[in-house]
Amino acid sequence: MIKRLSVLMLVAVLAVCIVPETKAGDAEQVVLNETLDGSFGKVWRAVKRAMEVHGCGKPQTEKVIEPAEEGGLYKGIYISDFCILATGEDTTRDVLERYGDIPRIRGGMWISGRIQYKINIREEAQNKTKITLKAELSGFEEFITNQVHFWTSNGLLEREMMAAIVKYSNEEIQKAGSTDE
């Protein structure tokens, strides 16, 4: 009886030790895809306008890949600068927790939070353009680690940015449609 009980205890302990613990950094990254009816140029202008309106400043990377042959399709990569979400000891933690699971640092003091958007734009046939949007949150913890930490977002800011891009793309398409008449 004691032998069986000790074997059961050993199995229970091993089961607890072997199961990996999930961490804030293990969350799956939100990737948004949208296909719009409009040319690459209109969507590209809409992306730049959305970034400007959201206060992201000049991009770190802004690259348009022109087609090799005539009649080919355009591609573009837009990586924003870090868009500041919050600064200061008092409100930064609250803002960052609203948009993702921040790393757990006992006694940590978050003094800045930011987001960086990574957008791939690809022109497709029949005057359609596909947008793929990803983002990464980061913040500076001053008291314990004195480092910048990165983690995945919960998707709220990505959805907000994608909605702005779609809105501005539709405005660009409307402008082009009204000048054709």
PyMOL commands that set and color helices and strands:
alter all, ss='L'
color gray80, all
select helices_A, chain A and resi 2-18+24-26+40-53+92-99+156-180
alter helices_A, ss='H'
color red, helices_A
select strands_A, chain A and resi 32-37+61-65+75-79+83-87+110-124+128-141+147-151
alter strands_A, ss='S'
color yellow, strands_A
deselect
rebuild
show_as cartoon
